[in-house]
Amino acid sequence: MPSSQTNPTELPRFGWPIERKLEPRQPKSLTKAGVSLHAAGDPPLIVRGCRESSQSTRAFCLWITFEDQLSKYAPKGWGPPPDSPTPPPFSIQPISGCGRGMVANKTIKTGEIIVVERPIVVHPATTTMILHHPNGMWGHLEDIYEQHFQLLGEKEQSLYMDLWNCKPVTGTLGNQLVGIARTNGLYSGFTRTKHTPHYAGVYPKISRCNHSCGPNADAKFDEEKMAMTLIAQRTIPAGDQVTIGYTNLEAPYSARQDDLNTKYIFTCACKHCKPSKPSRPSRPLKHPYWCFPNQTTGEHVDLKAEIDASDVRRDQISHRLAGARELWADWLSPSSRQSDRDLLQFHEDALVIIAQEGLEWTRILDIAYLAHACAALEDEGGFRRWGTMLMSISGTQGDEGKSQMKTWQDWVREPKTSPAWGLRVQARGRTEGTPSRKGKAWHISFT
């Protein structure tokens, strides 16, 4: 017979960023997206000239897409360009061995917005290629680009043609246009589709950013405004390059190098791939998960040993959240033997390793866990500290982002309104046989 009592091991709904908004069921990988397109009968590509309003005479972007997208986005125009910092905190400068890149003109603080801009072109990251096209597998896309490129204004065309092309050149305009798109495209997702959410956009300034396997900036796309926001993930001193990642940064060294060499024809020589000094954590690690042999001990650089240790750390980072969910559920169980310090140390050590590898863009979930852990312990100061840090680095944009920030601002202002407030204290009370506090029937589903 079902019990009317709340299961004390059930967890609360924490919302963003631990609990993400459920998106429509869509293929998660490019390979699965290609299979899905083929199963849908290879829907044709169409071109939409994106304008600020229905009265605008000039397109600011060519959006190569599928017909099902047209009625779902900005039917009356995309509106004026989103605000971007003025003057910009960067300039585009020549970089030795790397063409041109984005360089900080001043110190850019963690969480600071560097630039917000719209793409010049957007196309699906995967399409059903026409294999027998006389110009090869990319020939159909080349034809589309060549036929419609003139819809853009002269300024947009000039900015686009000035970007680097690392792909083979045949001499046709379409080949050159697609080569630039394949070289400079950044992930730009559109979720309201039955085909594929995976798109690539080319941006006038953000596409100038060079690669690092420990980038200091991250780009977030807002599909409602057709705009990309570049956000500093750690402090960027004046004169330093602003860098982003071109590949899966949690992958091992060899996989990253193979991918970069195949797609962009270069070998990465950033400090994470060719360290000039031994890499060390900023403080000793204490949690057993992170104490797996992942550090070198020599005083001189042993390149192979450094790369192997870095690979271990990145693998730990990529798998840590499954462990985090288990730790959290156990910690809130009345039968838990886990100490408070153990849970906190897991995420504090994670932040140390993440910083060591330059993967700060992955840390927001660890910070959220730390904030909620402090709430569960009824530690107002700790909750406010971690909650404020989370808000400062989120860079969340759009109406949904404003709602997320409003929720966290309310919690930080009044920590006792947090859904996690007192949960660890209550679990201890149940363990010790003391009455637990009355509260809501909590439930959580981690995604």
TAKANOR-V924988 format. One record per residue. N is the residue number from 0. OMEGA is omega in radians with two decimals (none if undefined). Layout:
# TAKANOR-V924988
n->(N | N)
omega->(OMEGA | OMEGA)
This chain:
# TAKANOR-V924988
n->(0 | 1 | 2 | 3 | 4 | 5 | 6 | 7 | 8 | 9 | 10 | 11 | 12 | 13 | 14 | 15 | 16 | 17 | 18 | 19 | 20 | 21 | 22 | 23 | 24 | 25 | 26 | 27 | 28 | 29 | 30 | 31 | 32 | 33 | 34 | 35 | 36 | 37 | 38 | 39 | 40 | 41 | 42 | 43 | 44 | 45 | 46 | 47 | 48 | 49 | 50 | 51 | 52 | 53 | 54 | 55 | 56 | 57 | 58 | 59 | 60 | 61 | 62 | 63 | 64 | 65 | 66 | 67 | 68 | 69 | 70 | 71 | 72 | 73 | 74 | 75 | 76 | 77 | 78 | 79 | 80 | 81 | 82 | 83 | 84 | 85 | 86 | 87 | 88 | 89 | 90 | 91 | 92 | 93 | 94 | 95 | 96 | 97 | 98 | 99 | 100 | 101 | 102 | 103 | 104 | 105 | 106 | 107 | 108 | 109 | 110 | 111 | 112 | 113 | 114 | 115 | 116 | 117 | 118 | 119 | 120 | 121 | 122 | 123 | 124 | 125 | 126 | 127 | 128 | 129 | 130 | 131 | 132 | 133 | 134 | 135 | 136 | 137 | 138 | 139 | 140 | 141 | 142 | 143 | 144 | 145 | 146 | 147 | 148 | 149 | 150 | 151 | 152 | 153 | 154 | 155 | 156 | 157 | 158 | 159 | 160 | 161 | 162 | 163 | 164 | 165 | 166 | 167 | 168 | 169 | 170 | 171 | 172 | 173 | 174 | 175 | 176 | 177 | 178 | 179 | 180 | 181 | 182 | 183 | 184 | 185 | 186 | 187 | 188 | 189 | 190 | 191 | 192 | 193 | 194 | 195 | 196 | 197 | 198 | 199 | 200 | 201 | 202 | 203 | 204 | 205 | 206 | 207 | 208 | 209 | 210 | 211 | 212 | 213 | 214 | 215 | 216 | 217 | 218 | 219 | 220 | 221 | 222 | 223 | 224 | 225 | 226 | 227 | 228 | 229 | 230 | 231 | 232 | 233 | 234 | 235 | 236 | 237 | 238 | 239 | 240 | 241 | 242 | 243 | 244 | 245 | 246 | 247 | 248 | 249 | 250 | 251 | 252 | 253 | 254 | 255 | 256 | 257 | 258 | 259 | 260 | 261 | 262 | 263 | 264 | 265 | 266 | 267 | 268 | 269 | 270 | 271 | 272 | 273 | 274 | 275 | 276 | 277 | 278 | 279 | 280 | 281 | 282 | 283 | 284 | 285 | 286 | 287 | 288 | 289 | 290 | 291 | 292 | 293 | 294 | 295 | 296 | 297 | 298 | 299 | 300 | 301 | 302 | 303 | 304 | 305 | 306 | 307 | 308 | 309 | 310 | 311 | 312 | 313 | 314 | 315 | 316 | 317 | 318 | 319 | 320 | 321 | 322 | 323 | 324 | 325 | 326 | 327 | 328 | 329 | 330 | 331 | 332 | 333 | 334 | 335 | 336 | 337 | 338 | 339 | 340 | 341 | 342 | 343 | 344 | 345 | 346 | 347 | 348 | 349 | 350 | 351 | 352 | 353 | 354 | 355 | 356 | 357 | 358 | 359 | 360 | 361 | 362 | 363 | 364 | 365 | 366 | 367 | 368 | 369 | 370 | 371 | 372 | 373 | 374 | 375 | 376 | 377 | 378 | 379 | 380 | 381 | 382 | 383 | 384 | 385 | 386 | 387 | 388 | 389 | 390 | 391 | 392 | 393 | 394 | 395 | 396 | 397 | 398 | 399 | 400 | 401 | 402 | 403 | 404 | 405 | 406 | 407 | 408 | 409 | 410 | 411 | 412 | 413 | 414 | 415 | 416 | 417 | 418 | 419 | 420 | 421 | 422 | 423 | 424 | 425 | 426 | 427 | 428 | 429 | 430 | 431 | 432 | 433 | 434 | 435 | 436 | 437 | 438 | 439 | 440 | 441 | 442 | 443 | 444 | 445 | 446)
omega->(-3.11 | 3.14 | 3.08 | -3.13 | 3.08 | 3.07 | -3.05 | 3.14 | 3.09 | -3.03 | -3.13 | 3.02 | -3.06 | -3.11 | -3.11 | 0.06 | -3.10 | 3.14 | -3.07 | 3.05 | 3.13 | 3.10 | 3.07 | 3.13 | -3.10 | 3.10 | -3.06 | -3.11 | 3.12 | 3.13 | 3.13 | 3.10 | 3.10 | 3.10 | 3.13 | 3.11 | 3.13 | 3.13 | 3.13 | 3.11 | 3.12 | -3.10 | -3.09 | 3.04 | 3.05 | -3.10 | 3.04 | 3.02 | -3.07 | -3.11 | -3.14 | 3.09 | 3.13 | 3.12 | -3.11 | 3.14 | -3.06 | 3.06 | 3.07 | -3.10 | 2.94 | 3.12 | 3.07 | -2.94 | 3.10 | -2.98 | -3.07 | -3.13 | -2.91 | -3.05 | -3.01 | -3.10 | 2.94 | -3.13 | 3.13 | -3.12 | -3.03 | -3.13 | -3.12 | -3.14 | 3.09 | 3.13 | 3.09 | -3.09 | 3.07 | -0.16 | -3.14 | -3.11 | -3.07 | 2.96 | 3.07 | -3.04 | 3.02 | 3.12 | -3.10 | 3.09 | -3.07 | -3.11 | 3.08 | -3.14 | 3.13 | -3.09 | -3.13 | 3.07 | -3.14 | 3.06 | 3.13 | -3.03 | 3.07 | 3.13 | -3.12 | 3.05 | -3.09 | 3.12 | 3.00 | -3.13 | 3.12 | 3.14 | 3.03 | 3.06 | 3.04 | 3.06 | 3.12 | 3.11 | 3.04 | 3.06 | 3.04 | -3.07 | 3.01 | -2.95 | -3.05 | 3.06 | -3.11 | 3.12 | 3.07 | -2.99 | 3.12 | -3.02 | -3.11 | 3.12 | 3.09 | 3.11 | -3.12 | 3.12 | -3.07 | -3.09 | -2.97 | -3.07 | -3.10 | 3.07 | 3.11 | 3.06 | -3.11 | -3.14 | -3.13 | 3.11 | -3.12 | 3.12 | -3.12 | -3.07 | -3.14 | -3.13 | -3.08 | 3.08 | -3.14 | -3.08 | 3.13 | -3.07 | 3.12 | -3.14 | 3.13 | 3.14 | -3.14 | 3.12 | -3.14 | -3.12 | 3.13 | 3.09 | 3.10 | 3.14 | -3.12 | 3.14 | -2.94 | -3.08 | 3.09 | -3.05 | -3.13 | -2.97 | 3.04 | -2.95 | -3.06 | -3.09 | 3.07 | -3.08 | -3.13 | 3.09 | -2.96 | 3.10 | 3.08 | 3.14 | 3.09 | -3.02 | -3.06 | -3.05 | -3.08 | 3.11 | 3.06 | -3.09 | 3.07 | -3.05 | 2.88 | 3.06 | 2.98 | -2.98 | 3.13 | 3.12 | 3.14 | -3.10 | 3.13 | -3.09 | 3.08 | -3.07 | 3.14 | -3.09 | -3.07 | -3.08 | 3.10 | 3.10 | 3.09 | -3.01 | 3.11 | 3.14 | 2.99 | -3.13 | 3.13 | -3.13 | 3.06 | -3.14 | 3.11 | 3.03 | 2.94 | -3.03 | 3.05 | 3.13 | 3.14 | -3.01 | 3.09 | -3.00 | 3.08 | 3.11 | 3.11 | -3.09 | -3.05 | 3.14 | 3.10 | -3.12 | 3.12 | -3.11 | 3.13 | -3.14 | -3.13 | -3.03 | -2.98 | 3.04 | 3.00 | 3.08 | -3.08 | 3.10 | 3.11 | -3.04 | 3.10 | 3.12 | 3.08 | -3.10 | 3.11 | 3.09 | -3.14 | 3.13 | -3.12 | 3.01 | -3.09 | 3.07 | 3.12 | 3.11 | -3.03 | -3.09 | -3.08 | -3.13 | -3.06 | -3.12 | 2.96 | -3.06 | -3.11 | -3.13 | 3.01 | -3.06 | -3.10 | 3.11 | 3.13 | -3.08 | 2.94 | -2.95 | -3.13 | 3.14 | 3.13 | -3.13 | 3.12 | 3.14 | 3.10 | 3.10 | 3.12 | -3.12 | -3.13 | 3.07 | 3.08 | 3.13 | -3.07 | -3.08 | -2.97 | -3.00 | 3.04 | 3.07 | -3.14 | 3.13 | 3.13 | 3.12 | -3.08 | -3.13 | 3.13 | -3.08 | -3.12 | 3.08 | 3.11 | -3.12 | -3.07 | 3.01 | -3.12 | 3.12 | 3.07 | -3.11 | -3.11 | -3.14 | -3.13 | -3.11 | 3.12 | -3.07 | 3.08 | 3.06 | 3.11 | 3.14 | 3.11 | -3.12 | 3.11 | 3.11 | 3.13 | -3.13 | 3.12 | -3.10 | -3.05 | 3.14 | -3.13 | -2.90 | -2.98 | 3.13 | 3.09 | 3.12 | 3.10 | 3.10 | 3.14 | 3.11 | -3.11 | 3.08 | 3.10 | 3.09 | -3.14 | 3.11 | -3.10 | 3.11 | -3.08 | -3.11 | 3.13 | 3.14 | 3.14 | -3.12 | -3.10 | 3.12 | 3.10 | 3.10 | 3.13 | -3.13 | -3.07 | -3.08 | -2.97 | -3.10 | -3.07 | -3.09 | 3.04 | -3.10 | 3.13 | 3.11 | 3.10 | 3.11 | 3.11 | -3.14 | 3.12 | 3.12 | -3.13 | 3.09 | 3.10 | 3.14 | -3.11 | 3.11 | -3.14 | -3.04 | -3.11 | 3.07 | 3.09 | 3.12 | -3.14 | -2.98 | 3.01 | -3.05 | 3.12 | 3.11 | 3.12 | 3.14 | 3.09 | 3.14 | 3.11 | 3.13 | -3.08 | 3.09 | 3.11 | -3.12 | 3.09 | 3.13 | 3.09 | -3.14 | -3.12 | 3.05 | -3.02 | 3.01 | 3.11 | 2.96 | -3.13 | 3.08 | none)
